[in-house]
Amino acid sequence: MNETLGLVALGGALPVAWYALASAKTRLELSLAKHRSLAGHPRMARRIAALMPEYRYREDEAFGIDGAPADIVARRRAAFTQLSEQFCTRFARSAALSAEAESGISDMRFVSAYRVPFQFRTLASQLKGGSFVQATRGVTVTDLDGNTFYDLTGSYGVNLFGNDFYKQCIADGSALVGELGPVLGAYHPVVADNVFRLKEISGMDEVSFHMSGTEAVMQAVRLARYHTRRTHLVRFCGAYHGWWGDVQPGIGNPVRARDTHTLKEMDEATLRVLRRRRDIACVLVNPLQALHPNVNAPGDSSLVDSSRRAAYSRESYTRWLIQLRKICDERGIALIFDEVFVGFRLAPGGAQEYFGVHADLVTYGKTLGGGLPIGVVCGKHAWMKRFRDNAPADICFARGTFNSHPYVMGAMNAFLRRLDTAPVRALYDGLEDIWNGRARALNQRLTEAGVPVQVANFSTIWTVTYTQPACYNWLFQHYLRLEGLALSWVGSGRLIFSLNYSAADFDAVANRIVRAALAMQRDGWWWHNPALTNNSIKRRLLREIAREFFSRKIVSRVPI
Ligand SMILES: Cc1ncc(COP(=O)(O)O)c(C=O)c1O
């Protein structure tokens, strides 16, 4: 009798134990597929961010934070005084209007605070260049003081063919739809032509129009969840897909993104998770990450040392995408290429054409609007359908008031028609070789000049790296500005070239980058002590943060 009961109990316990073991294994696999950095652990990153105390270097300590001797500190101080005087005189009007407007423009308040590491904010507040500009021509932009800069901002990536190109797209598009005006709901006929062209470009069956890249990504993910009836999206560590909560599970999003897995890119452990889990609806790929897999977008506000690295290998990234494609096919997972940034920049057919890998859904945005706001999803019929024939109440709703706005559709049409012309097609001839060659040549010049600066590039998207441990690299963006180079708020983290940069334009930019680096070196900011390493800088920062934290006894009251 006892034996029988024992067998029955064992029979019941075995499946439970089996289930527990299997779930532990699945959890372990998920943990192994997370990147070891904080970017790979969004919840922990958010907790730590909430505890990070604010503190700033006083002026008397800010110039020698790396332990530089007195003569170097004095040289830096004198150079900084000169730098700030130059900023005051050269950018007076732009800076004055920015100062006046800043308190009322939340975006401006944010970016002006986050241009440099927070410890240096007091110092950097003396280097105000201003956020207002008045004109563009060719590859240049002019500020309110009449200073003309080479435009390396790329307008967040929108500016692919030069600002004049988009001015023309907007003018041509407005003329095309002007008779109808801003009528919404019904379509201007130009929409049909846009859809025809986008189907050709993407190789897909259907298109939906939205007002931003963020919205397009939201819609692509929603469709993937609807059709797979699964909950989770996979995004890769460090990848940006807009500011919607589900694709921004860490710092920046006050609530937890429960249905998001953030996994390591280009890693076998991730493939194992994709092969085994049953909750995954889609995998989101932002091909821009090929330049710095698993790392957040590089910005100078985190440039506290010289550990920023970047390197792009077309072969490795292509191999990775092929592996993803295969597993997504096997597991019925939607592979989504988020081409909002890189679409049209790498090839006329976007990343799909460039890497030779096809996605299930593709999102576009930025440049495709011909200079106006846009987000687009393209996909096969099966993925794009928003209702079920056999369950009419079960719909996947997505409509927006301004979707297919005639003026946006007009500018997009002008963009797409021009994309098809011989002069624009010619811009793609040998594009990658040209820009790789330019990066190589500049790196050679920087090496010959003996400055600790290099660049890494993914076609026309560049980032600056620093080859020697240093605490003041964030200042380089200001030297570049004085040399007449306009950078976006992430500073030297991302330089974006438009395809209309001629060899002469590029040479002028390269000369200025070298001059700026030489000036920064001359001013003592790259004074080097062999004992200074990136790790020793990080250790010092940790000590400062701990001191600040404990001295103020800061306790986070932010619920996580
Ligand atoms: C890859 C990617 N996806 C989505 C977005 C969001 O687009 P938007 O800013 O138009 O909402 C961006 C914006 O930078 C992006 O780079």
The ligand as a Tripos MOL2 file, in Angstrom:
@<TRIPOS>MOLECULE
LIG
   16    16     1     0     0
SMALL
NO_CHARGES

@<TRIPOS>ATOM
      1 C1         16.0920   53.2690  -35.7180 C.3       1 LIG1
      2 C2         15.1060   54.2770  -35.2340 C.ar      1 LIG1
      3 N1         13.8460   53.9000  -35.0280 N.ar      1 LIG1
      4 C3         12.9040   54.7590  -34.6270 C.ar      1 LIG1
      5 C4         13.2120   56.0770  -34.3980 C.ar      1 LIG1
      6 C5         12.1500   57.0300  -33.9480 C.3       1 LIG1
      7 O1         11.8110   57.8770  -34.9820 O.3       1 LIG1
      8 P1         11.0930   59.2840  -34.6470 P.3       1 LIG1
      9 O2         12.0890   60.1070  -33.9430 O.co2     1 LIG1
     10 O3         10.6830   59.8060  -35.9960 O.co2     1 LIG1
     11 O4          9.9170   58.9570  -33.7820 O.co2     1 LIG1
     12 C6         14.5090   56.5240  -34.6060 C.ar      1 LIG1
     13 C7         14.8660   57.9230  -34.3520 C.2       1 LIG1
     14 O5         16.0090   58.2980  -34.2540 O.2       1 LIG1
     15 C8         15.4800   55.6030  -35.0330 C.ar      1 LIG1
     16 O6         16.7540   55.9650  -35.2350 O.3       1 LIG1
@<TRIPOS>BOND
     1     1     2 1
     2     2     3 ar
     3     2    15 ar
     4     3     4 ar
     5     4     5 ar
     6     5     6 1
     7     5    12 ar
     8     6     7 1
     9     7     8 1
    10     8     9 2
    11     8    10 1
    12     8    11 1
    13    12    13 1
    14    12    15 ar
    15    13    14 2
    16    15    16 1
@<TRIPOS>SUBSTRUCTURE
     1 LIG1         1 GROUP 0 **** ****
